Amino acid sequence: MKPISYARLHYPPSIVQHAVWLYLRFNLSLRDVEDLLAERGLDVSYETIRRWVARFGPVYARRLRAVRPRPSDTWHPVTPGTWTRFSSLSAAG
């Protein structure tokens, strides 16, 4: 995948990532995220956060979907915490 470009931003990429994560993960309003960042000493307007979410949110979502395991019917839960393949279940009886 192509690296994400954070060119022309006034804040470090970690701040942008954290603000977008707060907004999307916890279903907060833009002003709530603004307040949370202000508590940590960052003066970021809610409009800036909205632009970051519009610009980077879909990119982050695409990357997360790419690494997420795909659903498959080849695995079967035997007991909590252990999994086995269907083929081994049918061969065992």
C-alpha positions as CSV (number, residue, x, y, z in Angstrom):
1,M,0.0,0.0,0.0
2,K,1.0,3.5,-0.7
3,P,2.1,5.5,2.5
4,I,-0.2,8.1,3.8
5,S,1.0,11.6,3.1
6,Y,0.7,14.1,6.0
7,A,2.3,16.9,3.9
8,R,1.2,20.4,4.6
9,L,-0.3,19.7,8.1
10,H,0.6,21.9,11.0
11,Y,0.3,19.0,13.5
12,P,2.3,15.7,13.7
13,P,0.8,12.6,12.2
14,S,0.3,11.1,15.7
15,I,-2.0,14.0,16.7
16,V,-4.1,13.6,13.5
17,Q,-4.3,9.8,13.9
18,H,-5.4,10.2,17.5
19,A,-8.1,12.8,16.7
20,V,-9.5,10.7,13.9
21,W,-9.4,7.6,16.1
22,L,-11.3,9.4,18.9
23,Y,-14.0,10.6,16.6
24,L,-14.6,7.3,14.8
25,R,-14.0,4.8,17.5
26,F,-16.0,6.4,20.3
27,N,-18.7,8.1,18.2
28,L,-17.9,11.5,19.8
29,S,-18.9,14.8,18.3
30,L,-16.3,17.0,16.7
31,R,-16.5,19.4,19.6
32,D,-16.0,16.6,22.1
33,V,-12.8,15.7,20.3
34,E,-11.8,19.3,20.3
35,D,-12.3,19.5,24.0
36,L,-10.4,16.3,24.7
37,L,-7.4,17.6,22.7
38,A,-7.7,21.0,24.5
39,E,-7.4,19.2,27.8
40,R,-4.1,17.8,26.5
41,G,-2.9,21.3,25.5
42,L,-3.6,21.2,21.8
43,D,-5.5,24.1,20.3
44,V,-7.3,22.4,17.3
45,S,-10.7,23.6,16.0
46,Y,-13.5,21.2,15.3
47,E,-13.4,22.2,11.6
48,T,-9.8,21.0,11.4
49,I,-10.8,17.7,12.9
50,R,-13.7,17.4,10.4
51,R,-11.3,17.9,7.6
52,W,-8.9,15.3,9.0
53,V,-11.8,12.8,9.3
54,A,-12.9,13.5,5.8
55,R,-9.4,13.2,4.4
56,F,-7.9,10.3,6.5
57,G,-10.9,8.4,7.8
58,P,-11.6,6.5,4.5
59,V,-7.9,5.7,4.1
60,Y,-7.6,4.3,7.7
61,A,-10.8,2.3,7.1
62,R,-9.4,0.8,3.9
63,R,-6.2,-0.2,5.6
64,L,-8.0,-1.8,8.5
65,R,-10.2,-3.8,6.1
66,A,-7.2,-5.0,4.2
67,V,-5.5,-6.5,7.3
68,R,-8.7,-7.9,8.8
69,P,-9.1,-11.7,8.5
70,R,-11.7,-12.7,6.0
71,P,-14.7,-14.7,7.2
72,S,-14.4,-18.3,6.2
73,D,-16.3,-21.6,6.8
74,T,-13.1,-23.6,7.1
75,W,-12.7,-22.9,10.8
76,H,-14.9,-24.3,13.6
77,P,-14.8,-23.4,17.3
78,V,-14.3,-26.6,19.4
79,T,-14.1,-25.1,22.8
80,P,-13.7,-21.4,23.9
81,G,-10.3,-20.3,22.7
82,T,-9.5,-23.3,20.4
83,W,-10.4,-23.7,16.8
84,T,-10.1,-26.5,14.3
85,R,-10.7,-27.0,10.6
86,F,-13.9,-28.6,9.4
87,S,-11.8,-31.1,7.3
88,S,-10.2,-32.5,10.5
89,L,-13.6,-32.8,12.1
90,S,-15.1,-34.8,9.3
91,A,-12.0,-37.0,9.1
92,A,-12.2,-37.8,12.8
93,G,-15.7,-39.0,12.6
